[in-house]
Amino acid sequence: MSYVHRCLIVPAALTPQARLFTEQLAGPPGAGMFITPLSPTGTAPATHYISSGFIEDTFAAVLADPQTMFSVCQQAGVNVTLTACQVLLGSSDVSNDQPFDVLARLGLKLVAEDA
Amino acid sequence: MRSRSRGPDMSPAERVAAMMASFVGPAKQWLVPSDMSSLFQDSAGATPVTASGQPVGRILDRSGAGNHMAQVTAPSRPVWQSNALQFDGIDDILLSVANVDMRGASQVTVVMGLRKLSDVGGSSGVSFVLEHSEYVTNPGFVLFAPLGGAADGFGAGVNSGSGNAAVSVGAGYAAPVSAVLTGLFDTSAVALEKVRVRTNGLLSPNRDSAGGTSAFQNATLGLGNRPTPAVYWFNGAIYGLIIIGRTLSPDELWVCEQYMAQQVGIAI
């Protein structure tokens, strides 16, 4: 098994779905992602959530293409449509950049206060 | 470097090892990120860390108490680089695999070698680089990096059973900065002596008051944020950590801080 770095940012509205997918597709290492809230001002409410670090290379491949995600979901018995995979990945930012570089690029900040 | 004390001609590392071996009980931890044999990429400890830039999903406790740290969630694992655990300030945190049992201890000494890369933190510039228990509401202890942005670059906090107290080292430790940070915790002491903080061997004159005399708890230890992660992510590197459930003598403290300075690569 090898790991690759990914910085993943998903819209807040899709975060529950992203959490479900990552846990179901990656297993325990995919559970507990997207716990850090973001917003353009650094204050609540969160508009996005971020997860950044090393993930298994096989999981990185799933995140690179909606069709691949859909196929893996079907194999795993996850009830999802291709459209849902397209929407999730199409509205998320997935890169191998460093997280604070991505935040600067997207104009987002860590939410600095507890919810 | 050799100990300044009389007695056996041992290195600081050897003296720390002897100190850990002679302390009986579970209230201790000794993390040595420069020791690759204690590092694993996964939380189960199946895949060893073999090169710089790899994630650390598990680090073994060398104190003998078995207080190992791990992270199941893959992206939340720190990265091993330059003999240190690098926390990204986004979502990296290590948690004790089981509760760290500090119930027998009302006095705790914590010595950490670290490099802080950011003073942003969350909620008024606060980052928790270490927390045992949830110190806001329960007996517990904390190291901050920073405590209040660049103006309060490091700090320590304690809850002794009736409210909590936090002390800052004050100015002079704005990020980026490397340091040996020491927290001296004694819940049985008078109100203004329950928590003191040292940086690079120097005791801060700052004090804060807390009530209560409760011993510490059997609770989760977090590195990089609170055990229940909030907005207080630590951005920087941890080069080593010593926790021991007693007050150290001045000579023992000097040895631990010298040892940790060696791990960080600074002179103090």
Interface residues (C-beta under 8 A of the other chain):
Chain A: M1 Y3 R6 L8 A26 P28 P29 G30 A31 G32 M33 I35 T36 P37 I50 S51 S52 G53 F54 I55 E56 F59 P99 F100 L110 V111 A112 E113 D114
Chain B: Q41 D42 S43 T47 Q54 P55 V72 T73 A74 P75 S76 R77 V79 D88 G89 I90 D91 D92 V120 G121 G122 S123 P229 A230 V231 W233
